[in-house]
């Protein structure tokens, strides 16, 4: 899919904006805080039905307004046109339409327009807890495997119900409620096994591609690895749930299951969280995201949109050029970039691409530079 046109109404800092894009590279330049990242977030929203940065839709409405609207016009490889519209009214519900027809469930839209985004916030993949890395795995697989997404939604729904029951039990005797736990546990196991098997297969494949991408960016001097950590390795999930039921009652939440999985990130056999420099962390993140792009393209047979937010802030000129060349030549899809320095990015784009647009962002507007 190629995003040809983007229209915004009351989305974040933009009252109204209409843009037309190049099929290859589009760059938004401007000072910090002028809304460059908001444009990438709008593009991401059209693909994933949510903001990349927060899950509260009303925070995306322009100040003192009642609703926002994002609309995108896409061209497919078959020459067809697709219209996607996302809107949200304050204290209302979110609406997503494809070619003017509203989806019954938002999950039906996920995967239509694959997207990969890289931002400075992604450092949490390395520095924070396992939830961030599980979200990465789930976001990737969900864009090419509908059944995985459905099972994940089912698992999380049952997990919430089980946790609510654990909390509501308090000091009550367990006997009258045991039958409900049996039902929840069977449902968790059924969905959990599918999710576990898919994650295990994914990490095996993803790790190989990630190592190749890392070496292309940083060279062969460092040895990097990814490992899938799960309580289900060599264990029966139903038995784990039963064995930990007493502990779960005390904690008032479910302490075992695939919602505790993690993706271990290693450099030279040591956790990247402990030893990686800022440069290594950024290289690690870029390699993860380029591997994400590679796998989504392979399994969905679609070219994801690649969104690079402030990627070059701490990279020297040579590495910036190398990364743009890498993404432009290896990844055949459409690319969107933000940067603060026109003088830095413009010459590099001129060297690597004949088909790029540059937009100057400021005063809640975007002007294409000729």
C-alpha positions in Angstrom: 0.0 0.0 0.0 1.1 3.5 -0.8 -0.3 6.5 1.1 -1.1 9.1 -1.5 -3.1 11.6 0.6 -3.5 12.4 4.3 -6.2 14.7 5.7 -6.5 15.8 9.3 -9.2 17.6 11.2 -8.6 18.6 14.8 -6.0 15.9 15.3 -3.5 16.9 18.1 -2.1 20.3 17.1 -3.6 20.3 13.6 -6.9 22.1 13.0 -7.0 21.1 9.3 -4.3 19.7 7.0 -4.2 18.1 3.6 -1.0 16.5 2.2 0.0 14.5 -0.9 3.0 12.2 -0.7 5.8 10.7 -2.8 5.6 6.9 -3.3 9.1 6.5 -1.8 10.5 8.9 0.8 8.7 11.7 2.6 10.5 13.8 5.1 9.1 16.2 7.7 11.6 18.8 8.9 11.1 21.4 11.6 12.0 22.4 15.2 11.1 20.2 18.1 7.5 20.4 19.3 6.0 21.7 16.0 4.0 18.5 15.2 6.3 16.3 13.0 5.7 13.2 15.2 2.0 13.9 15.2 1.9 13.4 11.4 3.6 10.0 11.8 1.2 9.1 14.6 -1.8 10.0 12.3 -0.4 7.6 9.6 0.1 4.9 12.3 -3.5 5.5 13.5 -4.9 4.7 10.1 -3.1 1.3 10.1 -3.6 0.2 13.8 -6.8 2.1 14.8 -4.9 3.7 17.7 -2.1 6.1 18.6 1.4 4.8 18.9 2.0 6.8 22.0 -1.2 6.5 24.1 -4.3 4.4 24.3 -6.7 7.3 25.4 -8.3 8.5 22.2 -9.6 11.8 23.6 -6.0 12.9 24.2 -5.6 13.1 20.4 -8.4 15.7 20.0 -7.2 19.2 19.4 -7.6 21.5 22.5 -11.2 22.8 23.0 -12.6 20.7 20.1 -15.1 17.8 20.2 -13.7 15.3 17.7 -10.9 14.4 15.4 -10.9 12.9 11.9 -8.0 11.2 10.1 -8.5 10.2 6.5 -6.1 8.5 4.1 -6.2 7.6 0.5 -4.0 4.6 -0.5 -3.0 3.0 -3.8 -2.5 -0.8 -3.9 0.0 -2.7 -6.0 -3.0 -3.9 -8.1 -3.8 -0.3 -9.0 -6.9 0.0 -6.7 -7.7 2.9 -4.4 -8.5 2.4 -0.7 -10.1 5.1 1.5 -9.6 4.7 5.3 -11.2 7.1 7.8 -10.7 7.1 11.6 -12.8 9.4 13.8 -13.4 9.8 17.5 -15.8 12.1 19.4 -15.0 13.1 22.9 -16.7 10.7 25.4 -18.0 8.9 22.4 -16.9 5.9 20.4 -14.2 5.4 17.8 -15.3 4.8 14.2 -13.1 3.3 11.5 -14.3 3.0 7.9 -12.9 1.4 4.8 -14.3 2.8 1.6 -17.1 4.4 3.6 -18.2 1.1 5.2 -17.8 1.0 9.0 -16.0 -2.0 10.6 -18.1 -4.0 13.1 -14.8 -4.8 15.0 -11.6 -2.8 14.8 -9.5 -5.9 14.8 -10.9 -6.6 11.2 -8.9 -3.7 10.0 -5.5 -4.7 11.5 -3.2 -6.0 8.8 -4.8 -4.2 5.8 -2.1 -1.5 5.8 1.0 -2.9 7.6 3.1 -0.3 9.4 6.5 -0.2 11.3 7.3 2.7 13.4 10.7 3.6 15.1 10.7 6.4 17.7 13.1 7.5 20.5 10.4 6.1 22.9 11.3 2.6 21.7 14.3 2.6 24.0 11.8 1.2 26.5 12.0 -2.1 24.6 15.5 -2.4 26.1 15.3 -0.5 29.4 11.8 -1.4 30.7 10.0 -4.6 31.6 8.7 -7.5 29.6 5.3 -5.9 28.7 7.0 -3.7 26.1 8.7 -6.6 24.4 5.5 -8.7 24.4 3.7 -5.8 22.8 6.4 -5.7 20.1 5.9 -9.4 19.4 2.1 -9.1 19.4 2.1 -6.0 17.1 4.2 -7.8 14.5 2.4 -11.1 14.4 -1.1 -9.5 14.6 -0.4 -7.7 11.3 -0.1 -10.9 9.3 -1.9 -13.5 11.4 -5.6 -12.8 12.0 -6.1 -16.0 14.1 -3.3 -14.9 16.5 -4.9 -11.5 17.0 -8.3 -13.2 17.7 -6.7 -15.6 20.2 -4.8 -12.8 21.9 -8.0 -10.8 22.3 -9.7 -13.9 23.7 -6.9 -14.6 26.1 -6.7 -11.1 27.5 -10.5 -11.0 27.9 -10.6 -14.2 29.9 -7.5 -13.2 31.9 -9.3 -10.0 33.0 -12.3 -12.0 34.0 -10.2 -14.5 36.0 -8.3 -11.7 37.7 -11.6 -9.9 38.6 -12.9 -13.1 40.1 -9.7 -13.6 42.1 -10.1 -10.0 43.5 -13.8 -10.4 44.2 -13.3 -13.6 46.2 -11.6 -11.8 49.1 -11.9 -14.1 52.1 -14.8 -16.1 50.7 -14.5 -19.9 50.5 -13.2 -21.0 47.2 -15.5 -24.1 46.7 -18.6 -22.3 45.2 -16.4 -20.6 42.6 -14.0 -23.4 41.6 -16.2 -24.3 38.7 -15.8 -20.8 37.2 -12.0 -21.1 37.6 -12.1 -24.4 35.8 -13.9 -22.8 32.9 -11.6 -19.8 32.8 -8.5 -22.0 33.0 -9.6 -24.2 30.1 -10.2 -21.2 27.9 -6.9 -19.6 28.9 -5.0 -22.8 28.0 -6.8 -23.2 24.7 -5.9 -19.6 23.6 -2.5 -19.6 25.4 -1.2 -22.7 23.5 -1.9 -21.1 20.1 -0.2 -17.9 21.2 2.8 -19.7 22.7 3.3 -21.9 19.6 3.1 -18.9 17.3 5.4 -16.7 19.4 8.0 -19.5 19.6 8.0 -20.0 15.9 8.2 -16.2 15.3 11.2 -15.6 17.6 13.1 -18.4 15.9 12.7 -16.7 12.6 12.8 -13.2 13.8 16.1 -13.7 15.6 17.9 -14.7 12.5 16.7 -11.7 10.5 17.5 -9.4 13.4 21.1 -10.6 13.6 21.5 -10.0 9.9 20.2 -6.5 10.1 22.3 -5.6 13.2 25.4 -6.7 11.4 24.6 -4.6 8.3 24.3 -1.5 10.5 27.0 -2.0 13.1 29.4 -4.5 11.4 30.3 -8.0 12.7 32.3 -6.9 15.8 29.3 -7.5 18.2 27.4 -10.7 18.7 23.7 -10.1 19.3 21.0 -12.7 20.2 17.3 -12.9 20.9 15.7 -15.6 23.1 12.1 -16.3 23.9 11.5 -16.8 27.6 8.2 -18.4 28.7 6.9 -20.2 31.7 5.4 -22.7 29.2 8.8 -24.0 28.1 8.5 -27.7 29.0 5.5 -27.1 31.2 1.8 -27.7 31.1 -0.2 -24.5 31.4 -3.2 -26.0 33.0 -1.0 -27.6 35.7 0.8 -24.3 36.2 -2.6 -22.5 36.8 -3.7 -25.2 39.2 -0.5 -25.3 41.1 -0.4 -21.5 41.6 -4.0 -21.1 42.4 -3.3 -20.5 46.1 -0.7 -17.9 45.3 -3.0 -16.2 42.8 -5.7 -16.0 45.5 -3.3 -14.1 47.8 -2.0 -11.9 45.0 -5.5 -11.4 43.5 -4.2 -11.8 40.0 -3.0 -14.6 37.7 0.7 -15.1 38.2 1.4 -17.7 35.4 0.7 -17.8 31.7 1.8 -16.4 28.4 1.1 -12.9 29.7 4.4 -13.3 31.5 6.5 -14.1 28.4 9.5 -12.1 27.6 12.0 -11.5 24.7 15.6 -11.6 26.0 17.9 -9.2 24.2 21.6 -10.0 24.5 24.9 -8.4 23.3 27.9 -10.7 23.6 25.9 -13.0 25.9 25.0 -10.2 28.3 21.6 -8.4 28.8 21.5 -5.4 26.5 19.7 -3.5 29.3 22.8 -3.7 31.5 25.7 -3.2 29.1 24.5 -1.5 25.9 25.7 2.1 25.2 23.3 4.7 23.8 24.6 4.0 20.3 24.3 0.2 20.8 20.8 0.7 22.1 19.8 2.7 19.1 21.4 0.2 16.7 19.6 -2.6 18.5 16.2 -0.8 18.1 16.7 -0.1 14.4 17.8 -3.7 13.7 14.7 -4.9 15.6 12.4 -2.7 13.6 14.0 -3.5 10.2 13.6 -7.2 11.1 10.0 -6.5 11.9 9.5 -4.9 8.5 11.1 -7.9 6.8 8.9 -10.5 8.5 5.7 -8.6 8.0 6.4 -8.2 4.4 7.3 -11.9 4.0 4.2 -13.2 5.7 1.6 -10.6 4.6 3.0 -10.2 1.1 2.5 -6.5 1.6 5.1 -3.7 1.9 4.6 -2.0 5.3 4.8 1.7 5.6 8.1 2.6 7.5 7.9 5.6 9.9 11.2 6.9 11.2 10.8 9.5 14.0 13.8 11.5 15.0 16.0 8.5 14.2 19.1 10.4 13.4 19.3 12.6 16.6 22.3 10.8 18.1 23.8 9.3 14.9 26.8 10.9 13.1 26.4 11.9 9.4 28.0 8.7 8.1 25.6 6.4 10.0 22.6 8.5 9.0 23.5 8.1 5.4 24.1 4.4 5.8 20.8 3.9 7.5 18.9 5.8 4.8 20.7 3.9 2.1 19.9 0.6 3.9 16.2 1.4 4.3 15.8 2.8 0.8 17.6 -0.1 -1.1 16.6 -3.1 1.1 13.1 -2.1 2.1 11.0 -1.4 -1.1 8.0 0.3 0.5 7.1 3.9 1.3 9.1 5.7 4.0 8.3 8.7 6.3 11.1 10.5 8.2 11.2 13.3 10.7 14.3 15.4 11.3 15.1 18.8 12.9 17.9 19.7 10.4 17.1 20.3 6.8 20.8 21.0 6.0 21.6 17.5 7.3 18.9 15.4 5.7 18.3 17.1 2.3 21.8 16.3 0.8 21.5 12.7 1.9 18.1 12.3 0.4 19.3 13.8 -2.8 22.1 11.2 -3.0 20.0 8.1 -2.3 16.6 8.9 -3.8 15.2 10.7 -6.8 11.6 10.4 -5.6 11.4 12.2 -2.3 9.3 15.0 -0.9 10.4 17.3 1.9 7.9 19.2 4.0 8.7 22.0 6.4 6.5 21.8 9.5 5.6 24.9 11.6 2.7 27.0 12.9 0.5 23.9 12.7 1.1 23.7 8.9 3.1 21.7 6.5 4.6 23.2 3.3 6.3 21.1 0.7 9.7 22.4 -0.3 10.5 22.4 -4.0 
